[in-house]
Amino acid sequence: MQIIPSSSIPEVKLIRLKRHGDTRGFLVETYSRRDLLAAGISAEFVQDNQSFSAAKGVVRGLHFQAPPHAQAKLLRVMRGAILDVAVDIRVGSPTFGRHVTAVLSAEETSEIYIPEGFAHGFCTLQPGTEVLYKVSDYYAPSHECGIRWDDPALDIDWPVDPASAILSGRDRRHPVLAELPAFFEYETDRGFGVAS
């Protein structure tokens, strides 16, 4: 397991997994608490979620849960491929409003770690895409929040034309980042905090 901080926002980390294969197939170690702790990732994951998207061009996001039910995520693709996006929403952060993107695929066997204080979303690059992710707090519908996926201020280069993107009605109605309350604020020792 090789854990690589993003060059633009080091709190977001790409995790390259080692595939052990032979004529029968392969085995991949997809989670090691010891290795994550050694890389400074202390999130304790409490729930696994799996999504299936039938078509190419499905956009899910940009989502997050507000404190006190904020979630860190550890995400990988089981089948197909996605463009994954994490947006820094920590007020006062030197990278506030900036984003990290990564292409993840089942063939590549890599993961992405997204800490609390980030909005997250992805766009499917292939039909029949399945995504599995661990979260550090339980689903709390009353704390579900989001940012509009095509907010011009974010300048995300999505791999789908806005007119043909497939989204839920809820995802189409999220506010832009400038309209979002300050749910998280940047702290130099932890990287995030709950806004007062």
C-alpha positions, 0 to 999 in steps of 0.5 A: 500500500503506497499512500501519496498526498495530493500535490495541491491539497496534501490532506487528500491522499491517493492510495495505490494498492498492490495486486498479487496475481497468478493464474487463478486471479488476484488478491488485494489488501484494500484496508490496513489501519496500521498503514493508514495510521503511519501515513497520518490518517486516524479516521475510524471507519464505521460504515461501508456504502456501495453505489451502482451507476448504470450509465456513463455520465452519472454525477453524484455530488458534491456531498458532505455531512455537516458536524457533528456527523461529518464524514471522512471517506475512503473510496475505491471503484469495484467495477468501471471507472470514475473521475473523483472530486474533493473540494476544500470547504474549510473556511480559512484554509489556504486551499479553500474552494480548490479541488483535487481530482483523480481517475479511479478504476477497477483495473487500476486498484487505487483508493482515495482518502477524503478527510472531513471538511471536504465536499465529495462527488464523482462522475462515472466514466463507464457504464455499470460502475460500482463504487465502495466507500468507507465513512467515519460517521453514520449516515445522518439524513438531517445533516446531509448537505451539498454544493452544486456540482457545476458551480462556476467558481469551482472550475471543475473540469467534469468529463460530461456535458452539463446538458447530458449529465445524469443527476438526482433532483436534489443534487441539481438544487444544491447551493453554490459554495458562496451561499454555503454556511461555514460548516468547517473552519481551518485549524493549522494543527488538525486541518479542520474544525467545527465552525462556531 
